[in-house]
Amino acid sequence: MVCPSAAPPAPTLRMWLGLGLFVLLCLGLGQALEKKVVKSKVGEKASLPCCYEIPHSESLQNYRVYWQKNTMEVVLAYSHGELIDSHTRYRNRTEMDPWNCTLWISPMEILDNGTYQCVVQHKSVVVCDEHVTLFVTADFSKPDITAEVTASSCESTEMVIICSSHGGFPKPKISVALNNESVEWNTSWVSESSLSPYNVTGTLVLNVTKDVNVTCSVEYDGFAKSTSLLLEKTNDCVVPPVLPPYNVIIASSIIVIIFILAIALAARYLPRHVCSHCRKPQDLVEEGTKEGMKPPVSPKVTSETSSV
């Protein structure tokens, strides 16, 4: 006798309930993650959601709602619809929605950065307890680039490139690119505390052999600002004259000295021959005139002649 195979057991109610709870848990976690982080800028208005919405059949008078920061500072506290506590730093800057308990903070400050907790009680029973992280950002100034020439030659120009930005939050990343190619440089940050504005400066020593475009960028919490500057290589280079070798100078000097001595000796010791036919007619006439002007030579008279 062959027994028929048993059919698989049908899903039980417990299995369906477990599956339903798992789905609800996943949905709840998804909503919690979606509400977990809020970003805002200094001077703007931030909205921090709570995890509970009061039914329209009831009112805030039936609940206690606490908004606190870092479990230490009570931002707002409501009991039976009345404000019972508020931190001095948040006074006149906060308000709460009476139905979904959303907390509004305006204007934002850097010190508002941190984790907040919303707690809702109904008839002494906690019906909501959720943490919300608030990230506050402050815009940095547009980067300022300066270039100072420290040395220059015909081949290259050495420059010190300085890029600076200030007044922003959180701590930024500053980068530099030469003709759209990233390079490493020295970076320094200055801030009074972890919740104070930052001043950032980047320094780069660069040998410029040709025109180059420098781009400085400051990045912070998904935001970025940049500035570009064109560096031109200086062309006022004067090439010094190339002197001849030392041996050539000595040899040339000796040749010149010998040539001068030869001319001097030739002028002093060589005889001067002047031919008669080379003499000018005027010179001959002058010479004849001088001969005619000479007095005639009278014959000598002796004693013997006079006696005769």
Salt bridges, closest charged atoms under 4 A:
GLU58 OE2 - HIS122 NE2 3.08
GLU95 OE2 - LYS45 NZ 3.73
GLU109 OE1 - ARG89 NH1 3.22
GLU109 OE2 - ARG93 NE 3.86
ASP112 OD1 - ARG89 NH2 2.94
ASP112 OD1 - ARG93 NH2 2.92
ASP139 OD1 - LYS41 NZ 3.25
ASP221 OD1 - LYS39 NZ 3.58
GLU287 OE1 - ARG279 NH2 3.20
GLU291 OE1 - LYS294 NZ 3.29
